[in-house]
Amino acid sequence: MKNKSLVSITDLSKEQYFRILDLAEEFAKKPKQNLIQDYVVATLFFEPSTRTRLSFETAVCQLGGKYIGFTDPNVSSVRKGESLKDTIQTVANYSDLIIMRHPVDGAARYASEVSKVPIINAGDGANQHPTQTLLDLYTIRETQKTLSGLKIGFVGDLKYGRTVHSLLMALSQFDSTFYFISPDELKMPSRYKHQLDEKKLSYTETTDLESTIPKLDILYMTRIQKERFSDPIEFEKVKNSYILINSMLAGSKPNLRVMHPLPRVNEISEDVDSNPKAYYFEQALNGVFVRQAILCLILGVK
Amino acid sequence: MEIKTLHVSAIENGTVIDHIPSKVVFRVARILLLEDYPEHILIGTGLESKKLPSKGIIKIKDKYLDKEEVNKIALIAPEATHIVIENYQIKEKASVTIPDIITGITKCVNPNCITNMENVLTKFDVISKIPLKMRCRYCEKIMDKQDLNFY
């Protein structure tokens, strides 16, 4: 991975997933390690983000590196109409690696073509967010001690959810069984189901969250956005069926963990937070370790 | 063969692209970057054909194109043939095939793709030739035949 950009989860082999996850495990045990003190990392956020940006910046700090960048394109030359190419080429002169989030699909791949330093994609529009997928894989392995043979339930917006699609494709390499729990309007697109069919992986589609929970090892929650519904009445009808409350976890397996990419709005009731099966804040912390691992592998210090 | 030469004169040496659907003849010429070619180019369109309802033909004097270059036109002229002429004789004749990578030629169907926002040449990986399915190298959206939108 040394000096290679990380743009899409499909850029990585299964072996590389494990390499990243194993190294992240080392950082979870000992997060502060002065491995990149000679490096300058740029964080270019052309679109707002809290968790992703802060966890990347924390990762850089824990490794002893320095970072430069912007969190709002309105304060950079982008506002003056500078092209992405010019911004990237300039910043590539100042830094050893660029982390970028951009609202346009494919912006990260393009940046990786015009940049002389590697690019880490921290989200390009509706397309890819590979470090999120890797931290999800890490969290699943951490809590279940394996990535194979698990029963994984995805809940909420399965039609548009980038996080869900990306994680599904990564997990489809590990012999998992899937449960797609969503309203009819937001069902998993058929192109993803075809890919599961080709790999002979089994999946179940249902609208019933509560009765599916007892079967699961991982419950992956996502937010349902009102604007995704063509009919607002339809939204009102279904919105409460996909809200997780603590009592719904009563009959769940002891190893079940609830995950969520965050931010949450109301799809997980706050009474779930104190349940030891709630794991979304630990998941967000894992983002730091996984990003430390990715930074070290790309900069070639590990 | 004789009727054809009556419509569009023969060339001594060069390239002939035959069996182009009439309505895309000029687009094929553009894709093959023939607009600035200084030598003779003979173009016929609206000609009769056994293979097509109406065909066009392009004859380029003293120019030889490599296969990859000609294969670019397979997206719009899948039945075209690429003929190499030497001394008024056919030296080589081959059908075009859809290449594995398509650069330029067609726009990406996704309006939020970087190729539609900045000055970036499109690039697609062909994942299936029949039926045509190609994935944008940038936004990773998969396009099929109906989505083709030529520059």
Interface residues (C-beta under 8 A of the other chain):
Chain A: S8 S83 L84 K85 P103 V104 D105 G106 A107 R109 Y110 D124 G125 A126 N127 Q128 R191
Chain B: C108 N110 N112 C113 I114 T115 M117 E118 N119 V120 C136 R137 Y138 C139 E140 K141 I142
